[in-house]
């Protein structure tokens, strides 16, 4: 009698869990799924030597470099671009503060993005300055 009542109790318990945990599933949600890739890449790096601040024995107040990043010229890439995170890690090893001006230009040489990065003078020890800038929405144009 004990075996029969415990079996009956177990069947009743399993039946309760089987009905209480069920719900309607909506598989049409899979139609709304949109997968987009995330690309992380190094666009470039540069190094400025202390001798670049003193060309021909004369202290230089500014100098510039220009490069083209072909990735931004691709129309397929530009149409799908949603967000850009620019991460800069700067390290100063000379005893002089300076400002790095970074600008992105369009094909007409108009500035479409500009950032001024203030770099403090080197004192002692590790001197890395991390800077992150996030560009979204209409700023991506």
Secondary structure, 3 states (H helix, E strand, C coil): CHHHHHHHHHHHHHHHHHHHCCCCCCHHHHHHCCCCCCCCCCCCCCCCCHHHHEECCEECCCCCCCCCCHHHHCHHHHHHCCEEEEEEEEECCCCCCEEEEEEEECCCCCEEEEEEEEECCCCCCCCEEEEEEEEEHHHHC
